[in-house]
Amino acid sequence: MDSLLAPGHNCWRVVRAQRAAFVVDGADYFRAVREAFCRARHSIFIVGWDIHSELRLVREETPPDDGYPVTLVALLDAVASERPDLHVYILSWDFAMIYALEREFFPRYKLRWRSHDRVHFCLDGEHPLGASQHQKIVVVDDAVAFSGGLDLSKWRWDTSAHRPDDERRIDPNGAPYPPFHDVQMVVDGEAAAALGRLARERWRFAGSEAEPVEPRSADHDPWPPGVRPTLTNLEVAIARSLPAYRDRGEIREVERLYLDSIGAARRFIYIENQYLSSHRISAALAERVREPDGPEVILVMPEQTGGWLEQHTMDVLRGRVLQDLRETDRHDRLRVYYARLSQDPHVSLMVHAKVMVIDDAFARVASSNLSNRSMGLDSECDLAVASSPGRDLAEPIAAFRRRLLAEHLGADVADLSRAEAKHGSLIAAVESLRDGERTLEPLDAEVPAEVDEWVPDAGLLDPEKPVAPQELFDQIVDPDQQTPAWQHFLKVAVLIIGVLGLAALWRWTPVGDWLGVDRLADIGQWIDDRPATPLLVIGAYVLAGLAVMPITLMFIDTVMVFGAWTGAIYSLVGAEISALVTFGVGHLLGRDAVARLAGANASTASAAPWASGASSAPSPCASFRWRPSR
């Protein structure tokens, strides 16, 4: 692995650190961050995908006795108030609305306007359409820095015990959330200074008005005392993903480092990751699995990702990749697991970590997922270390990898080490220890056929580079079915003329008398006096629907004549039956006739099973026929 790290190719820089450590799970990371913040003197940079001002950093029964708060923004306010030379810079992704319910309301107010003058906050929206700021970096005084998969946000804190019933695992609103696993890395020296420069670049690119302070020579040591350095006097590689945007070119160091390290593996590749949808990464893994004497590959992933949307998009893409990988695994060297914490009730671990360990000679702690977007659309920052001549890192890297596997297996590190020595195979060692309530279970990840049918290709759900709006539209609607712009303008013009014409008929011809509320009320009163009132009301709604009469007028008239409750019931039933009748008329006319009346795009919709009288209707998404990416 000594020649793997290549600045300018698969990493930005290779920089020296006197101390480094792997920090596993949120409880230890948040405590370490708090300790570093309490020692800050000049600058604190927080760069994240999400940040929550009310995050509780420590949750022991007995809080720390250092006099500082345990919640994030209160702690930052306290240290900024106490130290006049300290500036704090908080940069968070200016998120898409799809995540609005998961985010803190009014973050600008809580993190900027309500905090100390030297606590600066900025929402980062400087990225292409559909991209996100996904780096997770904390830098203190340019002397200590953290980077990896953990944000200073809700739903991240957990201990390595991952107890299903841990009452401390609650969000700032007091709501519990499932067990959560992630990993961060802490470095000092030149490595921390380089991450400080990266954080400043990101801050300036985001367009904040507050100019960040320049680095100073460290006259103190902000290293968190609760973290024992497990790596000393080593070189650390920093790899980035940055999309092409404005005058900045594309950077794909993250992807190149993945491909180069996978290609360099000899004995095993151990991966923890939230997603698996990158076509280049999956192809590289498949190539190694296909080799007769290739490395063993072990993947630890979540049983299911977040909510319904992710489970029906990213989990489906993962299932497709895993199916292809398993078909190439003719030598039985691939294992894919999820971490089970309890059988009854069934509880599994949300694996959010982005870790790769190869041959115990290379370790990577990343913000990047194994998704296409992490390779070239989102901004990412990964740290990696590799053994080199005169600096053998095998022992601390092996200890890190065994710590993770033992945590997931519910086993002792010593037992895992003995099993590896006994079996001479990492897969065999893991299989020999898979037992009990807490263990690693094979991940099926099979995609139901009816779901696989309507979930689009990865090129649309998980793009690897910025997508122009027209290109995105082309993915959804075939260009052959897209109406030329002049036809759109013509339809709009005809619609405007039609509306104006109706208005003229209402205003200057007798038609207005028949479509007026008073006239319709008279008709409704006549119907109310007949013995078959309900049938006549429904018949009136059907005729109005066939005549394309404004349904709003019908509603108003019905409520005026029959009262609020009876009128509402008549309106609901009448409108529903009117809709069914018009649908039936269209069905009797046939698809070709409807297409001629409604346009070419109606042909696609009428091909859906329920449009042809099918007895069972699939998901509405099945009516779309998504085109594969180019």
C-alpha positions as CSV (number, residue, x, y, z in Angstrom):
1,M,0.0,0.0,0.0
2,D,3.0,2.3,0.2
3,S,2.5,3.6,-3.3
4,L,-1.3,3.8,-3.3
5,L,-1.7,7.4,-2.2
6,A,-1.0,9.8,-5.1
7,P,-1.6,13.5,-4.6
8,G,-3.2,15.1,-7.6
9,H,-4.7,11.8,-8.7
10,N,-6.6,10.0,-5.9
11,C,-6.2,12.6,-3.2
12,W,-5.7,16.3,-2.7
13,R,-2.8,16.1,-0.3
14,V,-0.8,13.7,1.8
15,V,0.0,15.5,5.1
16,R,1.7,14.5,8.3
17,A,0.0,14.1,11.7
18,Q,1.7,13.5,14.9
19,R,-1.4,11.9,16.4
20,A,-4.5,10.4,15.0
21,A,-7.3,8.1,16.2
22,F,-10.5,6.4,15.0
23,V,-13.5,7.6,17.0
24,V,-16.4,5.1,16.8
25,D,-20.0,6.1,17.3
26,G,-21.6,9.4,18.3
27,A,-21.3,9.3,22.0
28,D,-17.5,9.2,21.9
29,Y,-17.3,11.7,19.0
30,F,-19.6,14.3,20.5
31,R,-17.7,14.1,23.8
32,A,-14.4,14.6,22.0
33,V,-15.7,17.5,20.0
34,R,-17.0,19.2,23.2
35,E,-13.6,18.7,24.9
36,A,-11.8,20.3,21.9
37,F,-14.3,23.2,21.8
38,C,-13.6,23.9,25.5
39,R,-9.9,24.2,24.6
40,A,-10.4,26.5,21.6
41,R,-8.6,29.8,21.5
42,H,-8.7,31.3,18.0
43,S,-11.1,29.5,15.6
44,I,-13.7,26.8,15.4
45,F,-15.0,25.6,12.0
46,I,-18.0,23.3,11.7
47,V,-18.9,22.2,8.2
48,G,-21.8,19.8,7.9
49,W,-24.7,18.3,5.9
50,D,-26.9,19.1,8.9
51,I,-26.3,20.9,12.2
52,H,-28.7,21.2,15.2
53,S,-28.3,24.0,17.7
54,E,-29.9,22.1,20.6
55,L,-27.8,18.9,20.2
56,R,-26.8,17.5,23.6
57,L,-23.1,16.6,23.2
58,V,-22.8,14.5,26.4
59,R,-25.6,12.5,28.1
60,E,-24.1,10.9,31.2
61,E,-26.1,10.9,34.4
62,T,-23.5,13.2,36.0
63,P,-22.7,16.0,33.6
64,P,-19.1,17.3,33.2
65,D,-18.0,19.6,36.1
66,D,-16.0,22.0,33.8
67,G,-18.8,24.7,34.0
68,Y,-19.5,24.7,30.2
69,P,-23.0,23.8,28.7
70,V,-23.6,20.4,27.1
71,T,-25.8,21.6,24.2
72,L,-24.0,22.8,21.0
73,V,-25.0,26.4,20.5
74,A,-25.0,27.2,24.2
75,L,-21.4,25.8,24.4
76,L,-20.3,27.8,21.4
77,D,-21.8,31.0,22.9
78,A,-20.1,30.4,26.2
79,V,-16.6,29.9,24.8
80,A,-17.0,32.8,22.4
81,S,-18.1,35.1,25.2
82,E,-15.2,34.0,27.4
83,R,-12.5,34.4,24.8
84,P,-12.5,37.7,22.8
85,D,-10.1,36.3,20.2
86,L,-12.3,33.3,19.3
87,H,-14.4,33.1,16.2
88,V,-16.8,30.3,15.4
89,Y,-17.9,29.5,11.8
90,I,-20.8,27.1,11.2
91,L,-21.6,26.1,7.7
92,S,-24.5,23.8,6.9
93,W,-26.1,22.7,3.6
94,D,-28.9,24.8,2.4
95,F,-31.1,21.7,2.3
96,A,-33.7,20.6,-0.3
97,M,-37.3,20.9,0.8
98,I,-37.6,17.1,0.9
99,Y,-35.6,17.2,4.1
100,A,-37.5,20.1,5.7
101,L,-39.3,18.0,8.3
102,E,-36.0,16.4,9.4
103,R,-34.3,19.7,9.9
104,E,-34.3,22.3,12.7
105,F,-36.7,25.1,12.1
106,F,-35.2,28.6,11.7
107,P,-31.5,27.6,11.9
108,R,-30.4,31.0,10.8
109,Y,-32.2,32.6,13.7
110,K,-30.9,30.1,16.3
111,L,-27.3,29.8,15.0
112,R,-26.7,33.4,13.9
113,W,-29.1,36.0,15.1
114,R,-29.6,34.5,18.6
115,S,-26.0,33.6,19.2
116,H,-22.8,35.6,20.0
117,D,-21.6,38.1,17.5
118,R,-18.5,36.0,16.9
119,V,-20.5,32.9,16.2
120,H,-21.0,33.1,12.4
121,F,-23.5,31.0,10.5
122,C,-24.1,30.4,6.8
123,L,-26.4,28.1,4.8
124,D,-24.4,26.7,1.9
125,G,-26.4,26.8,-1.3
126,E,-23.5,27.1,-3.7
127,H,-23.8,23.8,-5.5
128,P,-25.4,22.5,-8.7
129,L,-29.1,21.6,-9.0
130,G,-29.7,18.5,-6.9
131,A,-26.3,18.4,-5.2
132,S,-25.6,18.8,-1.5
133,Q,-22.8,20.0,0.8
134,H,-22.0,16.6,2.4
135,Q,-18.6,17.2,4.0
136,K,-18.5,16.6,7.8
137,I,-15.5,18.5,9.2
138,V,-14.7,20.2,12.5
139,V,-11.5,22.1,12.9
140,V,-10.3,23.7,16.2
141,D,-7.5,26.3,16.1
142,D,-6.1,24.6,12.9
143,A,-4.4,22.2,15.4
144,V,-7.0,19.4,15.8
145,A,-9.6,18.3,13.2
146,F,-12.3,15.7,12.8
147,S,-13.7,14.3,9.6
148,G,-15.8,11.3,8.6
149,G,-19.5,10.4,8.5
150,L,-20.9,12.1,11.6
151,D,-22.7,15.5,11.6
152,L,-23.4,17.5,14.7
153,S,-27.0,16.8,14.3
154,K,-30.0,15.0,15.8
155,W,-30.4,11.2,15.3
156,R,-26.7,10.7,15.5
157,W,-25.8,10.1,19.2
158,D,-25.5,6.5,20.3
159,T,-23.0,4.4,22.3
160,S,-21.3,1.4,20.9
161,A,-23.6,-0.8,23.0
162,H,-26.5,0.3,20.8
163,R,-29.0,-0.8,23.4
164,P,-32.5,-0.9,21.7
165,D,-34.0,0.7,24.9
166,D,-31.4,3.4,25.6
167,E,-33.5,6.2,27.1
168,R,-30.7,8.7,26.3
169,R,-31.1,8.2,22.5
170,I,-33.6,10.9,21.9
171,D,-33.6,14.0,19.6
172,P,-33.8,17.6,20.9
173,N,-37.6,17.3,21.0
174,G,-37.5,14.3,23.3
175,A,-38.5,11.8,20.6
176,P,-36.6,8.4,20.6
177,Y,-34.9,7.2,17.4
178,P,-33.4,3.8,16.4
179,P,-29.8,2.7,17.2
180,F,-27.2,4.4,15.0
181,H,-23.6,3.6,14.1
182,D,-21.0,5.9,12.5
183,V,-17.2,6.6,12.6
184,Q,-15.1,9.8,12.6
185,M,-11.4,10.3,12.5
186,V,-9.4,12.9,14.5
187,V,-6.0,14.2,13.4
188,D,-3.6,16.9,14.5
189,G,-0.5,18.7,13.0
190,E,-0.3,19.4,9.2
191,A,-3.3,17.3,8.6
192,A,-5.5,19.5,10.9
193,A,-4.1,22.6,9.2
194,A,-5.0,21.3,5.8
195,L,-8.5,20.5,6.8
196,G,-8.7,24.1,8.2
197,R,-7.7,25.4,4.8
198,L,-10.4,23.2,3.2
199,A,-13.0,24.5,5.6
200,R,-12.1,28.1,4.9
201,E,-12.3,27.5,1.1
202,R,-15.8,26.0,1.6
203,W,-16.8,28.9,3.8
204,R,-15.7,31.5,1.2
205,F,-17.2,29.7,-1.7
206,A,-20.6,29.6,0.1
207,G,-20.5,33.4,0.0
208,S,-20.7,34.4,3.6
209,E,-20.1,38.0,4.5
210,A,-17.9,37.1,7.5
211,E,-14.3,36.7,6.4
212,P,-12.7,33.9,8.3
213,V,-9.7,34.6,10.5
214,E,-6.3,33.4,9.3
215,P,-4.6,30.5,10.9
216,R,-2.3,31.1,13.9
217,S,0.6,29.2,15.2
218,A,-0.6,26.8,17.9
219,D,0.4,28.0,21.4
220,H,-1.6,25.3,23.2
221,D,-2.9,21.8,22.6
222,P,-6.7,21.5,21.9
223,W,-6.5,17.7,21.5
224,P,-9.4,16.1,23.4
225,P,-8.0,14.3,26.5
226,G,-10.6,11.6,26.3
227,V,-9.3,10.3,23.0
228,R,-6.2,8.1,23.1
229,P,-4.1,8.5,19.9
230,T,-3.8,5.0,18.3
231,L,-1.8,6.2,15.3
232,T,1.3,8.4,15.7
233,N,3.8,10.1,13.3
234,L,2.0,9.1,10.2
235,E,0.9,10.5,6.8
236,V,-2.8,11.2,6.1
237,A,-4.4,11.5,2.7
238,I,-7.3,13.9,2.1
239,A,-9.6,13.0,-0.8
240,R,-12.4,15.2,-2.1
241,S,-15.4,15.1,-4.4
242,L,-16.5,18.5,-5.8
243,P,-18.9,19.0,-8.7
244,A,-18.2,21.3,-11.6
245,Y,-19.9,24.6,-10.7
246,R,-19.4,28.1,-11.9
247,D,-15.7,28.6,-12.5
248,R,-14.7,25.5,-10.5
249,G,-13.8,22.3,-12.2
250,E,-14.9,18.8,-11.2
251,I,-12.8,16.9,-8.6
252,R,-13.2,13.1,-8.4
253,E,-10.4,12.1,-6.0
254,V,-12.8,10.1,-3.8
255,E,-13.8,7.9,-6.7
256,R,-10.2,7.3,-7.9
257,L,-9.1,6.4,-4.4
258,Y,-11.9,3.8,-4.1
259,L,-11.0,2.3,-7.4
260,D,-7.3,2.2,-6.7
261,S,-7.6,0.7,-3.3
262,I,-10.1,-1.9,-4.4
263,G,-7.7,-2.9,-7.2
264,A,-4.7,-3.1,-4.7
265,A,-6.5,-5.5,-2.3
266,R,-4.9,-9.0,-1.9
267,R,-6.5,-10.7,1.1
268,F,-9.7,-8.9,2.0
269,I,-11.8,-5.8,1.6
270,Y,-14.0,-4.8,4.6
271,I,-16.6,-2.1,4.0
272,E,-19.2,-0.4,6.1
273,N,-21.5,1.9,4.2
274,Q,-25.0,3.3,4.1
275,Y,-25.5,2.9,0.4
276,L,-24.3,0.8,-2.5
277,S,-25.3,2.2,-5.9
278,S,-22.2,3.5,-7.6
279,H,-21.8,1.7,-10.9
280,R,-18.1,2.2,-11.0
281,I,-17.5,0.9,-7.5
282,S,-19.8,-2.0,-7.9
283,A,-18.0,-2.9,-11.2
284,A,-14.6,-2.8,-9.5
285,L,-15.9,-5.0,-6.7
286,A,-17.4,-7.5,-9.2
287,E,-14.1,-7.7,-11.0
288,R,-12.2,-8.6,-7.8
289,V,-14.9,-11.1,-6.8
290,R,-14.8,-12.7,-10.2
291,E,-11.0,-13.4,-10.0
292,P,-10.1,-17.0,-9.0
293,D,-7.6,-15.8,-6.4
294,G,-9.1,-12.4,-5.6
295,P,-9.7,-11.0,-2.1
296,E,-12.6,-11.7,0.2
297,V,-15.2,-8.9,0.3
298,I,-17.3,-8.3,3.4
299,L,-19.9,-5.5,3.4
300,V,-21.8,-4.4,6.5
301,M,-24.9,-2.2,5.6
302,P,-28.2,-1.2,7.2
303,E,-31.0,-3.7,6.9
304,Q,-33.1,-0.8,5.5
305,T,-32.2,2.8,5.1
306,G,-34.2,5.8,6.4
307,G,-37.8,6.4,5.5
308,W,-40.2,5.1,2.8
309,L,-38.6,7.2,0.1
310,E,-35.0,5.9,0.6
311,Q,-36.3,2.3,1.0
312,H,-38.0,2.5,-2.3
313,T,-35.2,4.3,-4.1
314,M,-31.7,3.8,-2.7
315,D,-32.5,0.3,-1.3
316,V,-33.8,-0.8,-4.6
317,L,-30.6,0.4,-6.4
318,R,-28.6,-1.4,-3.7
319,G,-30.6,-4.6,-4.3
320,R,-29.9,-4.5,-8.0
321,V,-26.1,-4.1,-7.4
322,L,-26.1,-6.9,-4.9
323,Q,-27.9,-9.2,-7.2
324,D,-25.3,-8.6,-9.9
325,L,-22.4,-9.0,-7.4
326,R,-23.8,-12.4,-6.1
327,E,-24.1,-13.6,-9.7
328,T,-20.4,-13.0,-10.2
329,D,-19.4,-14.6,-6.9
330,R,-18.6,-18.1,-8.3
331,H,-15.7,-18.5,-5.7
332,D,-17.9,-17.8,-2.6
333,R,-15.8,-14.8,-1.5
334,L,-18.6,-12.3,-1.0
335,R,-20.6,-11.7,2.2
336,V,-23.1,-8.9,2.8
337,Y,-24.5,-8.5,6.3
338,Y,-26.6,-6.2,8.4
339,A,-26.1,-5.9,12.2
340,R,-29.0,-7.3,14.3
341,L,-29.3,-6.1,17.8
342,S,-32.3,-8.0,19.0
343,Q,-34.5,-10.9,17.8
344,D,-37.6,-10.3,19.9
345,P,-38.5,-7.6,19.1
346,H,-36.5,-7.4,15.9
347,V,-34.1,-4.4,16.0
348,S,-31.3,-3.8,13.5
349,L,-28.6,-1.2,13.5
350,M,-28.6,1.8,11.2
351,V,-25.2,1.7,9.7
352,H,-24.4,5.2,8.6
353,A,-20.6,4.7,8.6
354,K,-18.4,5.1,5.5
355,V,-15.4,2.9,6.3
356,M,-13.1,0.8,4.2
357,V,-10.3,-1.4,5.5
358,I,-8.1,-3.4,3.1
359,D,-5.6,-6.1,4.2
360,D,-5.1,-4.2,7.5
361,A,-2.7,-2.0,5.6
362,F,-5.2,0.7,4.4
363,A,-8.0,2.4,6.3
364,R,-10.4,5.0,5.1
365,V,-12.9,7.0,7.1
366,A,-15.1,9.0,4.8
367,S,-18.1,11.3,4.4
368,S,-18.7,9.7,1.0
369,N,-21.3,6.9,0.5
370,L,-20.8,4.2,-2.2
371,S,-23.3,6.1,-4.3
372,N,-22.9,7.8,-7.7
373,R,-23.6,11.2,-6.3
374,S,-20.8,10.9,-3.7
375,M,-18.3,10.4,-6.6
376,G,-19.0,13.7,-8.5
377,L,-22.2,15.5,-7.5
378,D,-22.0,16.1,-3.7
379,S,-19.1,17.7,-1.9
380,E,-17.2,15.1,0.1
381,C,-14.1,14.8,2.3
382,D,-12.4,11.4,3.1
383,L,-9.4,10.7,5.2
384,A,-7.1,7.6,4.5
385,V,-4.0,6.1,6.0
386,A,-1.8,3.4,4.5
387,S,1.3,1.5,5.6
388,S,4.5,2.6,4.1
389,P,8.2,1.5,4.3
390,G,9.4,2.2,7.9
391,R,5.9,2.9,9.1
392,D,3.8,-0.3,9.5
393,L,0.3,0.6,10.5
394,A,-1.0,-3.0,10.4
395,E,-1.5,-3.3,14.1
396,P,-3.6,-0.2,14.8
397,I,-5.6,-0.6,11.6
398,A,-6.3,-4.3,12.4
399,A,-7.4,-3.2,15.9
400,F,-9.8,-0.7,14.4
401,R,-11.3,-3.2,12.0
402,R,-11.7,-5.8,14.7
403,R,-13.3,-3.3,17.0
404,L,-15.9,-2.6,14.4
405,L,-16.6,-6.3,13.6
406,A,-16.7,-7.3,17.3
407,E,-19.2,-4.5,17.9
408,H,-21.5,-5.9,15.2
409,L,-21.0,-9.5,16.2
410,G,-21.6,-8.9,19.9
411,A,-18.2,-10.7,20.5
412,D,-14.9,-9.9,22.2
413,V,-12.1,-8.5,20.1
414,A,-9.8,-11.3,21.4
415,D,-12.2,-14.0,20.3
416,L,-12.3,-12.5,16.8
417,S,-8.5,-12.3,16.7
418,R,-8.3,-16.0,17.7
419,A,-10.9,-17.0,15.1
420,E,-9.0,-15.2,12.3
421,A,-5.8,-17.0,13.3
422,K,-7.6,-20.4,13.5
423,H,-9.5,-20.2,10.2
424,G,-7.0,-18.1,8.1
425,S,-10.0,-16.4,6.5
426,L,-11.9,-13.3,7.5
427,I,-15.2,-14.6,6.2
428,A,-14.7,-18.0,8.0
429,A,-13.8,-16.1,11.2
430,V,-17.0,-14.0,11.0
431,E,-19.2,-17.0,10.2
432,S,-17.8,-18.9,13.2
433,L,-18.9,-16.1,15.6
434,R,-22.3,-15.4,14.1
435,D,-24.5,-16.4,17.1
436,G,-26.8,-15.0,19.7
437,E,-29.2,-12.0,19.8
438,R,-26.7,-9.5,18.7
439,T,-24.8,-10.6,15.5
440,L,-24.3,-10.1,11.8
441,E,-27.1,-11.5,9.7
442,P,-27.0,-12.1,5.9
443,L,-28.6,-9.2,4.1
444,D,-31.2,-10.4,1.5
445,A,-31.9,-7.0,-0.1
446,E,-34.1,-8.7,-2.7
447,V,-36.2,-6.2,-4.6
448,P,-39.9,-7.1,-5.2
449,A,-40.7,-7.3,-8.9
450,E,-43.5,-4.9,-8.7
451,V,-41.3,-2.3,-7.0
452,D,-38.3,-2.9,-9.3
453,E,-40.6,-2.3,-12.3
454,W,-41.4,1.3,-11.5
455,V,-38.3,2.5,-9.7
456,P,-36.2,4.3,-12.3
457,D,-32.6,3.7,-13.3
458,A,-29.7,5.0,-11.0
459,G,-28.9,7.6,-13.6
460,L,-32.0,9.5,-12.6
461,L,-32.2,8.7,-8.8
462,D,-28.5,8.8,-8.1
463,P,-26.7,10.9,-10.7
464,E,-22.9,11.1,-10.7
465,K,-22.6,14.6,-11.9
466,P,-24.8,17.7,-12.3
467,V,-27.8,17.2,-14.5
468,A,-29.2,20.1,-16.6
469,P,-33.0,20.6,-16.2
470,Q,-33.6,19.7,-19.8
471,E,-31.6,16.5,-19.4
472,L,-33.5,15.6,-16.3
473,F,-36.8,16.2,-18.1
474,D,-35.6,14.0,-20.9
475,Q,-35.1,11.2,-18.4
476,I,-38.7,11.4,-17.4
477,V,-40.4,12.1,-20.7
478,D,-39.1,10.7,-24.0
479,P,-38.0,13.6,-26.2
480,D,-40.2,12.2,-29.0
481,Q,-43.2,12.8,-26.7
482,Q,-42.2,16.3,-25.7
483,T,-44.3,19.0,-27.3
484,P,-42.3,21.7,-29.1
485,A,-42.2,25.0,-27.3
486,W,-44.3,26.8,-29.9
487,Q,-47.1,24.2,-29.4
488,H,-47.1,25.0,-25.7
489,F,-47.4,28.7,-26.4
490,L,-50.2,28.0,-28.9
491,K,-52.1,25.9,-26.3
492,V,-51.6,28.6,-23.7
493,A,-52.8,31.3,-26.1
494,V,-55.9,29.2,-27.1
495,L,-56.6,28.6,-23.4
496,I,-56.4,32.4,-22.7
497,I,-58.6,33.2,-25.7
498,G,-61.1,30.5,-24.6
499,V,-61.3,31.8,-21.0
500,L,-61.7,35.4,-22.3
501,G,-64.4,34.2,-24.7
502,L,-66.3,32.5,-21.9
503,A,-66.1,35.6,-19.9
504,A,-67.5,37.6,-22.8
505,L,-70.3,35.1,-23.2
506,W,-71.1,35.4,-19.5
507,R,-71.0,39.2,-19.7
508,W,-72.7,40.1,-23.0
509,T,-74.9,37.2,-24.0
510,P,-77.9,35.3,-22.5
511,V,-75.5,32.4,-21.6
512,G,-74.6,34.3,-18.5
513,D,-78.2,34.1,-17.3
514,W,-78.1,30.3,-17.6
515,L,-74.8,29.9,-15.8
516,G,-75.5,32.4,-13.1
517,V,-75.8,31.3,-9.5
518,D,-79.4,32.6,-9.3
519,R,-80.5,30.6,-12.4
520,L,-78.8,27.4,-11.2
521,A,-80.4,27.9,-7.7
522,D,-83.9,28.0,-9.4
523,I,-83.1,24.8,-11.2
524,G,-81.9,23.3,-7.9
525,Q,-85.1,24.3,-6.2
526,W,-87.2,22.7,-9.0
527,I,-85.2,19.5,-8.5
528,D,-85.7,19.7,-4.7
529,D,-89.5,19.7,-5.2
530,R,-89.4,16.4,-7.2
531,P,-89.9,13.0,-5.6
532,A,-86.6,11.5,-7.1
533,T,-84.4,14.4,-5.9
534,P,-81.2,12.4,-5.2
535,L,-81.2,10.8,-8.6
536,L,-81.9,14.1,-10.3
537,V,-79.0,15.8,-8.5
538,I,-76.7,13.0,-9.6
539,G,-78.0,13.3,-13.1
540,A,-77.4,17.0,-13.1
541,Y,-73.8,16.5,-12.0
542,V,-73.3,13.9,-14.8
543,L,-74.6,16.3,-17.4
544,A,-72.6,19.1,-16.1
545,G,-69.4,17.0,-16.2
546,L,-70.1,15.9,-19.8
547,A,-70.8,19.6,-20.7
548,V,-67.6,20.7,-18.9
549,M,-69.5,23.0,-16.7
550,P,-67.6,24.6,-13.9
551,I,-67.9,22.3,-10.9
552,T,-67.5,25.2,-8.4
553,L,-70.8,26.7,-9.5
554,M,-72.5,23.3,-9.0
555,F,-71.1,23.0,-5.5
556,I,-72.3,26.5,-4.6
557,D,-75.7,25.9,-6.0
558,T,-76.1,22.5,-4.2
559,V,-75.2,23.9,-0.8
560,M,-77.4,27.0,-1.3
561,V,-80.5,24.8,-2.1
562,F,-80.0,21.8,0.1
563,G,-78.1,23.2,3.1
564,A,-74.5,22.6,4.3
565,W,-74.6,18.9,5.3
566,T,-77.0,17.6,2.7
567,G,-75.5,19.8,0.0
568,A,-72.0,18.6,0.8
569,I,-73.1,14.9,0.6
570,Y,-74.9,15.5,-2.8
571,S,-71.8,17.4,-4.1
572,L,-69.4,14.6,-3.1
573,V,-71.5,11.8,-4.5
574,G,-72.5,13.7,-7.6
575,A,-68.9,14.8,-8.5
576,E,-67.6,11.2,-7.9
577,I,-70.2,9.6,-10.1
578,S,-69.8,12.3,-12.8
579,A,-66.0,11.5,-12.8
580,L,-66.7,7.7,-13.2
581,V,-69.1,8.4,-16.0
582,T,-66.7,10.6,-17.9
583,F,-64.0,7.9,-17.4
584,G,-66.4,5.3,-18.7
585,V,-67.1,7.3,-21.8
586,G,-63.4,7.6,-22.4
587,H,-63.0,3.9,-22.0
588,L,-65.8,3.2,-24.5
589,L,-64.3,5.5,-27.0
590,G,-61.0,3.6,-26.8
591,R,-57.4,4.6,-26.4
592,D,-56.9,5.8,-30.0
593,A,-59.9,8.1,-29.9
594,V,-58.8,9.6,-26.6
595,A,-55.3,10.1,-27.9
596,R,-56.6,12.0,-30.9
597,L,-58.6,14.2,-28.6
598,A,-56.1,14.7,-25.8
599,G,-52.8,14.4,-27.5
600,A,-49.9,11.9,-27.9
601,N,-48.9,11.8,-24.2
602,A,-52.3,10.3,-23.3
603,S,-51.2,7.1,-25.0
604,T,-48.6,6.4,-22.3
605,A,-51.1,7.0,-19.5
606,S,-53.8,4.8,-21.1
607,A,-51.4,1.9,-21.3
608,A,-51.6,1.5,-17.6
609,P,-53.4,-1.6,-16.4
610,W,-56.3,0.2,-14.8
611,A,-57.0,2.2,-18.0
612,S,-57.7,-1.1,-19.9
613,G,-60.0,-2.5,-17.2
614,A,-57.4,-4.5,-15.3
615,S,-58.7,-6.0,-12.0
616,S,-55.7,-5.0,-9.9
617,A,-54.0,-1.6,-10.0
618,P,-50.3,-1.3,-9.2
619,S,-48.6,1.7,-7.7
620,P,-49.5,4.9,-9.6
621,C,-45.8,5.1,-10.4
622,A,-46.2,2.1,-12.7
623,S,-48.0,4.3,-15.3
624,F,-44.6,6.0,-16.1
625,R,-42.2,4.2,-18.4
626,W,-38.8,5.6,-17.3
627,R,-36.0,5.7,-19.8
628,P,-32.5,4.5,-18.8
629,S,-29.8,7.0,-18.4
630,R,-27.5,7.7,-21.4
